[in-house]
Amino acid sequence: MMSELVELIMSRPPRLGRTRLVAVDGPSGAGKTRFAERLAGELGSPVVHTDDLLDGWDDQFTFWKRLEANVLGPLRRGQTATFERYDWEKGDFAGTPIVVPPAEVVLLEGVSAARREVRPELSAAVFVDAPPELRWERAIVRDGDDSVAYRKYLERWRAAEDRHFAVDETAAYADLIVDGATKGQAP
């Protein structure tokens, strides 16, 4: 599957300036990050994680202006993109800036990465999904927080992403739908 996807991506023209932008979208805990990292390894391409651009829990879909200004805009112009990663423990953007060169292919991974606004500039879109119970378990294990407060945030997050995917019809526009529960695929 991966080699066929690489072939598909490379057969498509760049639509974000000279860059083929590939979105790896899907709900939290589905296996997007692992899938994107595997695909990036096959392509030799950088990955931009939308979670790095979120300004906390309440910025689930409103971070796009930051992504546009710091990542998509520069790449569209053939320039290097630079942004600071959000530090979830400090609650602020901090640390060494992430640098993304204007590569032949750049992967954009995260919830809403293939949203309607960016589709005209995508060379390909992948939607990774898994059963809700498995996604919940993965989120708890990944984030190491089984507290009541975290569960409330996660429940709100999941409800918002469900609404987003229904309205945006993200999966319907994907070039490939990946079963993130299948061994050897996403996780």
CORCOR-V760954 format. One record per residue. N is the residue number from 0. RES is the residue in three letters. OMEGA is omega in whole degrees, -180 to 180 (999 if undefined). BURIAL is + if it has 24 or more other ideal C-beta (glycine too) atoms within 12 Angstrom, else -. Layout:
n = [N	N]
res = [RES	RES]
omega = [OMEGA	OMEGA]
burial = [BURIAL	BURIAL]
This chain:
n = [0	1	2	3	4	5	6	7	8	9	10	11	12	13	14	15	16	17	18	19	20	21	22	23	24	25	26	27	28	29	30	31	32	33	34	35	36	37	38	39	40	41	42	43	44	45	46	47	48	49	50	51	52	53	54	55	56	57	58	59	60	61	62	63	64	65	66	67	68	69	70	71	72	73	74	75	76	77	78	79	80	81	82	83	84	85	86	87	88	89	90	91	92	93	94	95	96	97	98	99	100	101	102	103	104	105	106	107	108	109	110	111	112	113	114	115	116	117	118	119	120	121	122	123	124	125	126	127	128	129	130	131	132	133	134	135	136	137	138	139	140	141	142	143	144	145	146	147	148	149	150	151	152	153	154	155	156	157	158	159	160	161	162	163	164	165	166	167	168	169	170	171	172	173	174	175	176	177	178	179	180	181	182	183	184	185	186]
res = [MET	MET	SER	GLU	LEU	VAL	GLU	LEU	ILE	MET	SER	ARG	PRO	PRO	ARG	LEU	GLY	ARG	THR	ARG	LEU	VAL	ALA	VAL	ASP	GLY	PRO	SER	GLY	ALA	GLY	LYS	THR	ARG	PHE	ALA	GLU	ARG	LEU	ALA	GLY	GLU	LEU	GLY	SER	PRO	VAL	VAL	HIS	THR	ASP	ASP	LEU	LEU	ASP	GLY	TRP	ASP	ASP	GLN	PHE	THR	PHE	TRP	LYS	ARG	LEU	GLU	ALA	ASN	VAL	LEU	GLY	PRO	LEU	ARG	ARG	GLY	GLN	THR	ALA	THR	PHE	GLU	ARG	TYR	ASP	TRP	GLU	LYS	GLY	ASP	PHE	ALA	GLY	THR	PRO	ILE	VAL	VAL	PRO	PRO	ALA	GLU	VAL	VAL	LEU	LEU	GLU	GLY	VAL	SER	ALA	ALA	ARG	ARG	GLU	VAL	ARG	PRO	GLU	LEU	SER	ALA	ALA	VAL	PHE	VAL	ASP	ALA	PRO	PRO	GLU	LEU	ARG	TRP	GLU	ARG	ALA	ILE	VAL	ARG	ASP	GLY	ASP	ASP	SER	VAL	ALA	TYR	ARG	LYS	TYR	LEU	GLU	ARG	TRP	ARG	ALA	ALA	GLU	ASP	ARG	HIS	PHE	ALA	VAL	ASP	GLU	THR	ALA	ALA	TYR	ALA	ASP	LEU	ILE	VAL	ASP	GLY	ALA	THR	LYS	GLY	GLN	ALA	PRO]
omega = [-175	-179	177	178	177	179	178	-179	-176	177	-178	179	172	-180	176	-171	178	-177	170	178	-179	179	172	-172	177	-177	-179	178	-177	-178	-178	-175	180	179	-179	179	177	179	178	177	178	-177	-173	-173	175	177	172	180	-178	178	180	-177	-180	176	179	-175	-175	-177	-173	-178	-175	-179	-169	178	178	177	180	-176	-172	-175	-174	-180	178	-180	178	-179	-180	-179	177	177	179	177	175	179	176	178	-174	178	179	-178	-179	175	-175	174	180	180	176	-179	-179	180	177	-175	178	176	174	178	175	-173	173	179	179	179	-180	-177	-175	-176	-175	-176	180	-179	179	171	177	176	178	177	-180	-179	177	179	-177	-178	179	179	179	179	-179	-179	179	180	-178	-174	174	-177	179	-177	178	-180	180	180	178	177	-177	178	179	179	-178	178	179	-180	176	178	-180	-177	178	-178	-176	-178	-174	-177	-179	-179	-180	175	-178	172	-176	175	-178	177	-177	179	177	179	-176	-173	999]
burial = [-	-	-	-	+	+	-	+	+	-	-	-	-	+	+	+	-	-	+	+	+	+	+	+	+	+	+	+	+	+	+	+	+	+	+	+	-	+	+	+	-	+	+	-	+	+	+	+	+	+	+	+	+	+	+	-	+	-	+	+	+	-	+	+	-	+	+	+	-	+	+	+	+	+	+	+	-	-	-	-	+	-	+	-	+	+	-	-	-	-	-	-	+	-	-	-	-	+	-	+	-	+	+	+	+	+	+	+	+	+	+	+	+	+	+	-	-	+	+	-	+	+	+	+	+	+	+	+	+	+	-	-	-	+	+	+	-	+	+	-	-	+	-	-	-	-	-	-	-	-	-	-	-	+	-	-	+	+	-	+	+	-	-	+	+	-	-	+	-	+	+	-	+	+	+	+	+	+	-	+	+	-	-	-	+	+	+]
